Amino acid sequence: MGKIVFYEDRNFQGRSYECMSDCADMSSYLSRCMSCRVESGCFMVYERPNYMGMHMGMMFDNIRSCRMIPHHRGQFRMRIYERENFGGQMYELMDDCDSIMDRYRMNDCLSCNVMDGHWLMYEQPHYRGRMMYLRPGEYRNFMNMGYSGMRWMSMRRIMDMC
């Protein structure tokens, strides 16, 4: 079980809201959220409602949604495709990939199927830039998910990061 506490002001000040699961829009609990503290578990926080607006560095102007990342034991498997709807070249990953261009000579990753584990996809090689959290499932078209014009160039397993 995880627990994260959100605060209206920076430095864990102001009104607070405790969360122990996914929250698609916290505007009904807090007028704004400028800081948070993870008390247990692992969470991904987003700048916009519905789990959108994620990047490295945690320098958010306002946290609007969060997802709890469940602990995963076992193998990690993901298939990446160069075209949407699982088209074009396909490669299967079981470990981190710091550059799909270097490893597979692949210019784009426009869809994927996460079979096992939880993953982060980054827009730049070497785990840099904006990122997207992926749970097990099929992701047929990243553009339909609000990531239009983005290229996903590196992938990392979410292991014991929390």
Backbone bond lengths (Angstrom), bond angles and torsions (degrees), N, CA, C in turn:
res aa  C-N    CA-C-N  psi(-1)  N-CA   C-N-CA  omega(-1)  CA-C   N-CA-C  phi
1 M - - - 1.447 - - 1.524 108.87 -
2 G 1.304 117.27 138.24 1.450 121.48 179.82 1.513 111.43 -114.37
3 K 1.334 114.69 162.11 1.457 119.85 178.19 1.523 108.52 -150.53
4 I 1.332 115.16 130.03 1.454 122.30 176.55 1.525 107.45 -130.48
5 V 1.328 116.35 141.72 1.460 121.66 -179.78 1.524 108.01 -116.97
6 F 1.326 116.43 127.65 1.461 123.33 179.62 1.521 109.08 -104.75
7 Y 1.337 115.88 144.09 1.454 121.87 -178.35 1.515 109.67 -126.08
8 E 1.339 115.88 144.55 1.471 120.29 -179.56 1.528 112.64 -68.09
9 D 1.301 117.74 -28.80 1.465 120.88 -176.24 1.524 110.85 -116.46
10 R 1.312 115.35 166.20 1.463 121.66 177.10 1.523 110.18 -65.92
11 N 1.320 115.80 160.51 1.464 122.80 176.84 1.525 112.98 60.06
12 F 1.339 115.93 35.46 1.468 122.65 174.04 1.527 112.74 59.42
13 Q 1.318 115.93 42.02 1.451 122.44 -178.65 1.534 109.91 -115.16
14 G 1.325 116.22 164.00 1.456 122.37 177.37 1.523 112.32 84.63
15 R 1.325 114.18 -170.71 1.466 118.90 179.00 1.515 109.80 -59.79
16 S 1.346 116.31 154.68 1.459 119.76 -178.42 1.526 110.89 -131.64
17 Y 1.303 114.67 160.46 1.464 122.63 176.77 1.532 107.73 -139.36
18 E 1.335 116.42 123.88 1.462 121.72 178.19 1.517 109.74 -93.25
19 C 1.321 115.96 136.50 1.461 121.02 -177.13 1.529 109.16 -132.99
20 M 1.335 116.44 136.68 1.456 121.06 -179.81 1.530 112.17 -124.58
21 S 1.338 116.50 15.21 1.466 120.76 178.37 1.528 108.46 -158.53
22 D 1.309 117.41 -169.74 1.461 121.59 177.57 1.524 110.03 -64.68
23 C 1.318 115.76 146.99 1.463 121.83 175.43 1.519 107.36 -140.25
24 A 1.336 117.60 110.19 1.461 122.64 -174.85 1.525 113.05 -74.37
25 D 1.330 117.21 -25.92 1.467 120.02 179.80 1.522 108.65 -158.01
26 M 1.311 116.41 111.10 1.456 117.97 -177.37 1.522 114.02 -92.42
27 S 1.322 118.06 11.74 1.467 120.54 -179.96 1.529 112.02 -65.15
28 S 1.315 118.49 -22.55 1.467 119.39 177.41 1.534 111.70 -77.92
29 Y 1.336 118.10 -12.63 1.464 121.61 179.86 1.527 112.54 -103.95
30 L 1.350 116.31 -36.35 1.463 121.42 -179.15 1.523 109.13 -137.46
31 S 1.315 116.87 144.39 1.468 119.46 178.92 1.525 111.25 -70.56
32 R 1.319 116.07 -28.72 1.462 122.18 174.29 1.523 106.88 -156.28
33 C 1.311 116.55 164.52 1.461 120.84 177.81 1.520 108.20 -138.19
34 M 1.315 116.11 113.37 1.460 121.10 -175.20 1.535 113.65 -110.03
35 S 1.336 117.59 -8.57 1.461 120.10 176.66 1.519 109.28 -157.06
36 C 1.331 115.73 160.68 1.461 120.61 177.93 1.518 109.57 -150.89
37 R 1.317 114.56 158.19 1.459 121.68 179.06 1.529 108.34 -135.07
38 V 1.324 115.89 123.17 1.466 120.59 176.77 1.519 107.72 -86.72
39 E 1.333 115.87 118.73 1.461 120.08 -179.73 1.518 111.44 -91.67
40 S 1.324 116.83 -29.73 1.465 120.89 174.44 1.522 108.34 -161.86
41 G 1.305 116.08 157.07 1.455 120.89 178.29 1.515 112.57 82.55
42 C 1.317 114.46 -163.64 1.458 122.21 -176.36 1.530 108.46 -136.52
43 F 1.319 117.02 129.82 1.461 122.18 -177.48 1.526 110.24 -132.80
44 M 1.316 115.41 152.34 1.453 123.30 170.60 1.514 106.04 -112.86
45 V 1.339 118.11 130.62 1.461 121.09 178.60 1.520 109.84 -111.38
46 Y 1.338 115.51 152.81 1.459 122.50 -173.66 1.519 110.51 -131.64
47 E 1.314 115.59 151.25 1.466 122.28 179.34 1.519 113.35 -77.79
48 R 1.338 116.97 -21.66 1.459 120.59 -175.84 1.531 110.10 -125.40
49 P 1.322 117.67 160.46 1.467 120.27 175.07 1.528 111.03 -61.19
50 N 1.308 115.33 164.20 1.469 123.63 176.85 1.520 112.67 59.65
51 Y 1.333 115.98 35.46 1.468 122.91 170.51 1.525 113.11 62.68
52 M 1.317 116.52 42.18 1.466 121.90 178.97 1.535 109.24 -118.54
53 G 1.330 115.15 154.51 1.458 120.76 175.48 1.507 112.92 83.21
54 M 1.320 115.71 74.37 1.446 120.57 -175.36 1.517 109.42 -128.00
55 H 1.317 117.96 134.49 1.458 120.83 177.17 1.520 110.08 -153.51
56 M 1.320 115.66 167.82 1.460 120.99 -179.15 1.522 110.28 -71.50
57 G 1.313 115.80 152.39 1.446 120.33 169.71 1.517 115.76 104.93
58 M 1.321 118.88 -18.92 1.466 121.97 179.36 1.528 112.76 58.78
59 M 1.309 118.86 27.56 1.461 121.37 177.90 1.527 108.49 -96.94
60 F 1.317 115.49 71.45 1.444 121.98 -177.75 1.517 110.33 -91.16
61 D 1.316 115.69 147.23 1.455 120.26 171.02 1.519 110.16 -80.55
62 N 1.340 116.30 -30.29 1.445 120.64 -176.29 1.526 108.76 -167.17
63 I 1.304 117.97 122.22 1.465 122.44 177.98 1.519 107.68 -83.10
64 R 1.343 117.97 130.54 1.463 121.61 -176.32 1.529 113.91 -119.26
65 S 1.347 119.05 -21.01 1.458 121.04 179.10 1.522 109.57 -154.03
66 C 1.342 115.77 163.10 1.469 119.95 178.93 1.525 110.09 -148.99
67 R 1.322 114.24 156.08 1.466 121.56 175.03 1.514 108.66 -129.40
68 M 1.320 115.51 136.82 1.451 120.31 173.91 1.523 107.85 -84.77
69 I 1.313 116.62 132.82 1.461 121.29 178.11 1.523 107.41 -100.80
70 P 1.334 116.94 113.04 1.465 118.75 -178.86 1.529 111.14 -69.95
71 H 1.309 115.01 149.42 1.462 120.13 176.86 1.527 108.67 -65.75
72 H 1.315 116.30 135.42 1.464 120.69 -178.32 1.518 109.71 -121.19
73 R 1.323 116.13 128.34 1.462 122.05 172.85 1.521 106.55 -116.46
74 G 1.270 115.88 138.57 1.454 119.61 179.62 1.508 111.45 121.19
75 Q 1.308 114.33 -164.61 1.463 118.99 -175.34 1.524 111.97 -81.32
76 F 1.306 114.72 165.61 1.458 123.54 176.54 1.518 107.30 -120.80
77 R 1.340 116.31 130.72 1.471 120.68 177.86 1.513 109.54 -146.02
78 M 1.327 114.35 133.35 1.452 120.56 176.70 1.522 107.80 -147.58
79 R 1.328 116.30 137.76 1.464 122.00 173.25 1.517 107.65 -105.16
80 I 1.328 115.73 129.21 1.458 120.86 177.09 1.525 109.14 -110.78
81 Y 1.331 115.37 145.52 1.463 122.03 -177.40 1.524 109.10 -127.38
82 E 1.316 115.44 143.88 1.458 118.77 -178.42 1.524 113.22 -77.24
83 R 1.318 117.91 -15.74 1.462 121.30 -179.93 1.534 109.55 -124.41
84 E 1.331 115.67 162.23 1.460 119.73 176.84 1.525 109.86 -67.57
85 N 1.332 115.96 163.14 1.474 124.12 -179.16 1.516 112.33 55.48
86 F 1.331 116.19 37.93 1.465 123.89 175.59 1.524 112.87 60.33
87 G 1.318 116.15 36.94 1.461 121.14 179.99 1.517 112.43 -99.01
88 G 1.320 114.86 165.77 1.463 121.53 177.79 1.516 112.27 75.65
89 Q 1.312 115.40 -159.80 1.459 120.58 -179.72 1.518 110.77 -63.88
90 M 1.341 115.93 144.05 1.459 122.40 178.55 1.518 108.50 -124.96
91 Y 1.327 115.43 138.67 1.459 121.10 174.48 1.512 108.24 -134.57
92 E 1.324 116.01 144.38 1.460 121.21 179.51 1.518 109.35 -105.42
93 L 1.323 115.38 129.92 1.458 121.75 178.58 1.512 109.57 -110.05
94 M 1.318 115.19 140.17 1.459 121.50 172.88 1.525 110.71 -126.21
95 D 1.325 114.88 -3.24 1.457 120.49 177.23 1.523 109.04 -143.67
96 D 1.311 116.74 177.53 1.461 121.51 -177.84 1.527 110.65 -62.41
97 C 1.315 115.85 150.31 1.465 122.23 177.32 1.525 107.16 -132.49
98 D 1.333 117.03 110.75 1.468 119.56 -176.31 1.523 113.39 -80.74
99 S 1.347 117.41 -12.69 1.463 120.03 175.72 1.523 109.71 -163.50
100 I 1.338 116.58 113.07 1.468 118.83 178.49 1.527 110.43 -69.91
101 M 1.310 117.32 -25.56 1.466 120.57 177.58 1.526 110.28 -67.77
102 D 1.317 116.89 -47.37 1.465 120.34 -179.81 1.528 112.47 -68.72
103 R 1.333 116.71 -42.16 1.463 119.45 -175.11 1.526 112.61 -78.36
104 Y 1.337 117.26 -42.40 1.467 120.32 -172.07 1.530 113.98 -118.35
105 R 1.312 118.29 -2.64 1.474 122.18 -174.00 1.524 110.26 58.00
106 M 1.305 115.58 40.10 1.450 123.49 -176.70 1.525 108.76 -106.53
107 N 1.327 118.47 124.57 1.460 122.72 -177.32 1.519 113.72 -83.54
108 D 1.303 117.53 -29.11 1.456 122.22 -175.67 1.515 110.53 -140.92
109 C 1.323 115.13 151.60 1.459 122.69 168.88 1.517 105.27 -128.87
110 L 1.340 116.92 106.72 1.462 121.09 -174.54 1.525 113.66 -109.75
111 S 1.339 117.41 -5.62 1.460 120.95 174.37 1.524 108.58 -157.89
112 C 1.329 115.77 161.50 1.467 119.54 178.51 1.527 109.89 -159.49
113 N 1.318 113.88 164.15 1.454 121.87 176.03 1.522 106.62 -129.91
114 V 1.323 116.91 112.06 1.460 121.70 178.00 1.526 106.78 -90.22
115 M 1.320 115.83 110.85 1.462 120.22 -179.16 1.527 111.89 -88.72
116 D 1.337 117.28 -40.60 1.466 121.23 -177.23 1.518 110.25 -141.86
117 G 1.306 116.28 138.10 1.448 121.63 175.03 1.520 113.11 87.36
118 H 1.307 114.51 -178.53 1.462 123.30 179.68 1.523 106.99 -121.61
119 W 1.342 115.73 139.00 1.460 121.49 -172.03 1.514 111.70 -131.62
120 L 1.333 115.96 156.75 1.448 123.38 168.31 1.521 107.70 -116.43
121 M 1.335 115.86 133.63 1.459 121.15 174.11 1.520 107.45 -110.59
122 Y 1.338 116.54 137.50 1.461 122.55 -176.95 1.526 109.84 -116.35
123 E 1.320 115.87 147.98 1.459 120.38 -177.59 1.526 112.79 -76.75
124 Q 1.309 118.40 -15.30 1.458 121.72 179.95 1.521 110.24 -126.08
125 P 1.318 117.26 157.36 1.475 119.53 174.89 1.524 110.93 -61.11
126 H 1.319 115.01 160.59 1.460 123.27 176.57 1.523 112.50 62.84
127 Y 1.338 115.56 33.74 1.468 123.46 171.78 1.531 112.40 58.93
128 R 1.320 115.30 48.64 1.465 120.91 180.00 1.518 110.88 -121.19
129 G 1.332 115.18 162.09 1.456 121.44 176.50 1.512 112.47 83.85
130 R 1.315 114.35 -166.78 1.464 119.48 179.57 1.529 109.00 -64.46
131 M 1.322 114.36 155.79 1.457 119.04 -178.69 1.519 111.23 -136.67
132 M 1.323 113.66 166.44 1.457 121.55 178.82 1.524 107.77 -135.61
133 Y 1.330 116.36 131.91 1.460 122.89 177.53 1.522 109.12 -88.90
134 L 1.332 116.65 131.86 1.462 121.57 -179.43 1.518 110.81 -123.55
135 R 1.321 115.00 125.98 1.462 122.84 172.14 1.527 108.15 -91.84
136 P 1.327 118.27 169.46 1.469 118.37 174.58 1.526 110.96 -57.44
137 G 1.319 115.48 133.80 1.457 121.80 -179.55 1.509 111.72 152.74
138 E 1.326 115.17 178.25 1.458 122.13 -180.00 1.524 109.83 -97.55
139 Y 1.312 115.89 133.27 1.463 123.45 178.10 1.528 106.59 -123.36
140 R 1.320 116.19 91.77 1.467 122.18 -172.36 1.522 115.07 -77.57
141 N 1.333 116.76 -26.80 1.451 118.52 -175.00 1.529 109.01 -157.29
142 F 1.318 116.83 106.47 1.464 120.50 -178.56 1.521 111.78 -66.51
143 M 1.333 117.51 -27.78 1.470 119.87 179.26 1.520 111.00 -64.16
144 N 1.330 117.79 -36.86 1.464 121.50 178.35 1.525 112.19 -70.30
145 M 1.329 116.18 -14.54 1.461 120.94 179.89 1.528 111.34 -93.19
146 G 1.342 117.32 6.64 1.450 120.82 179.46 1.514 114.25 93.34
147 Y 1.323 116.95 12.85 1.461 121.07 -179.28 1.520 110.78 -111.44
148 S 1.314 117.12 41.46 1.455 122.49 -179.07 1.531 110.65 -63.54
149 G 1.307 115.99 134.63 1.456 121.38 176.93 1.514 114.90 80.70
150 M 1.318 117.74 0.06 1.461 119.92 179.56 1.519 110.04 -93.93
151 R 1.314 115.09 145.98 1.459 122.02 175.29 1.520 107.39 -112.86
152 W 1.293 116.76 135.75 1.465 121.53 179.65 1.517 107.91 -102.91
153 M 1.327 116.79 116.69 1.452 121.30 -169.78 1.527 115.45 -115.58
154 S 1.341 119.02 -11.06 1.453 120.94 176.82 1.530 109.58 -150.77
155 M 1.338 115.91 152.85 1.459 122.09 -175.80 1.525 109.30 -134.68
156 R 1.327 115.80 142.84 1.465 120.70 179.61 1.517 109.23 -137.75
157 R 1.328 116.47 136.94 1.454 121.93 175.14 1.527 109.21 -73.24
158 I 1.311 115.89 142.29 1.468 119.62 173.54 1.519 105.92 -92.08
159 M 1.281 114.27 102.27 1.463 120.58 -179.88 1.516 107.12 -107.38
160 D 1.249 118.90 -145.17 1.469 123.07 -176.09 1.519 110.94 -70.76
161 M 1.349 116.33 59.17 1.459 121.75 179.52 1.526 110.55 -84.24
162 C 1.311 117.51 -18.63 1.467 120.73 -173.90 1.511 110.96 -104.39
